[in-house]
Amino acid sequence: MSPRPWLGPTLLVALGTSLTLFPGNGGATIAEQRARLPPPAACKDPVSGVWQSHSFNEMYQEWGRFTLTIRRVEGSETALEGEIVNESWYGPKTEKVRGPCVGRLQYIVSMEARGEYVGETVKFQGINWKMEDALCSVDGSFGYNLDRFSGVIDHEIQEFQSINNDGGRYIDVPTVFRRVSCDDREELAPRVTMAPPPLYPPEEERGCGVF
C-alpha cells in the first residue's frame, strides 16, 4: 500500500533493514474498520466477488480504501485472478472520504492480481501496478509497493480477515474486507450486519515503518 519514492541502492538496503526491525503502528482497530464497511452480500461462490476495506493509519494520518475483485481461474479449483484498487489519501481521522487537496498526497492505484483459495485460506496479491488517478501532490519520484493480502474468510459474516504485507510500511497489518457484491450476478439480499468479535485484541497495534 505504501508509496515508494526512489532511493539509491545503499539507502534501500539500510531502509529495508530498518523496516524489518521497526514496523510502524497501524492505529485503527478492527472494530473501527468493520464499522465503516457497507452491508455484506451473500453469494454462491465462497470467494469470488467484490470485497472492500476502509482503514486509517494513525501514525501517518493516512486513509486507504481497497477494493479486491476476485475471480476463479477457469479449470482450477484453487487459483484466483482479478484486480486490486487502492484509493489513498492523507488527512485527519474525521476525513473518512477524500477532502480538499491542499498539498496532501492523494492517489488511486490499480494492480493486476493473482492468488489462491485453499480451505478457508485466501492469498491475493498484486503482480504489477499502474497509476489510475494522480489526484494530488504525486510527482515523478512516486513508486508503489505491491500489496499482498492473506487470511481467512468468515462465511457467516462475509468477511475476508486478512493481513497486508507490502514489503514497506505495511508489515502484517490487519485489514478487514467485506464482500459487497457477487461475481456470478446472482446476488442474494444483503445479510443483517452483525457484531462479530475482534480479529485481534483492540489494544494490539501493528503497522508500518517509514518509507
WOCOR-V693427 format. One record per backbone hydrogen bond with DSSP energy under -0.5 kcal/mol. CO is the residue of the C=O (numbers start at 0). NH is the residue of the N-H. If there is no record, write none. Layout:
co=CO nh=NH
co=CO nh=NH
//
This chain:
co=1 nh=144
co=2 nh=4
co=7 nh=11
co=8 nh=12
co=9 nh=13
co=10 nh=14
co=11 nh=15
co=12 nh=16
co=13 nh=17
co=14 nh=18
co=15 nh=19
co=16 nh=20
co=17 nh=21
co=23 nh=25
co=24 nh=58
co=25 nh=27
co=25 nh=57
co=28 nh=32
co=29 nh=33
co=30 nh=34
co=31 nh=35
co=32 nh=35
co=32 nh=36
co=33 nh=36
co=39 nh=190
co=41 nh=187
co=48 nh=50
co=48 nh=69
co=49 nh=179
co=49 nh=180
co=50 nh=67
co=51 nh=177
co=54 nh=63
co=55 nh=27
co=55 nh=57
co=56 nh=60
co=56 nh=61
co=60 nh=90
co=61 nh=56
co=62 nh=88
co=63 nh=54
co=63 nh=65
co=64 nh=86
co=65 nh=52
co=66 nh=68
co=66 nh=84
co=67 nh=50
co=67 nh=69
co=68 nh=82
co=69 nh=48
co=70 nh=80
co=71 nh=73
co=72 nh=75
co=77 nh=116
co=78 nh=72
co=79 nh=114
co=80 nh=70
co=81 nh=112
co=82 nh=68
co=83 nh=110
co=84 nh=66
co=84 nh=86
co=85 nh=87
co=85 nh=108
co=86 nh=64
co=87 nh=106
co=88 nh=62
co=91 nh=94
co=93 nh=95
co=100 nh=103
co=104 nh=89
co=105 nh=135
co=106 nh=87
co=107 nh=131
co=107 nh=132
co=108 nh=85
co=109 nh=129
co=110 nh=83
co=111 nh=126
co=111 nh=127
co=112 nh=81
co=113 nh=124
co=114 nh=79
co=115 nh=122
co=117 nh=120
co=119 nh=152
co=120 nh=117
co=121 nh=150
co=122 nh=115
co=123 nh=148
co=124 nh=113
co=127 nh=111
co=129 nh=109
co=129 nh=131
co=132 nh=107
co=132 nh=134
co=135 nh=105
co=136 nh=138
co=138 nh=141
co=140 nh=5
co=142 nh=3
co=146 nh=125
co=147 nh=164
co=148 nh=123
co=149 nh=162
co=150 nh=121
co=151 nh=160
co=152 nh=154
co=153 nh=156
co=153 nh=157
co=153 nh=158
co=157 nh=178
co=158 nh=153
co=158 nh=160
co=159 nh=161
co=159 nh=176
co=160 nh=151
co=161 nh=174
co=162 nh=149
co=163 nh=172
co=168 nh=23
co=168 nh=170
co=169 nh=165
co=169 nh=166
co=169 nh=171
co=171 nh=173
co=172 nh=163
co=174 nh=161
co=174 nh=176
co=176 nh=159
co=177 nh=51
co=178 nh=40
co=180 nh=49
co=200 nh=203
co=205 nh=25
co=206 nh=170
//
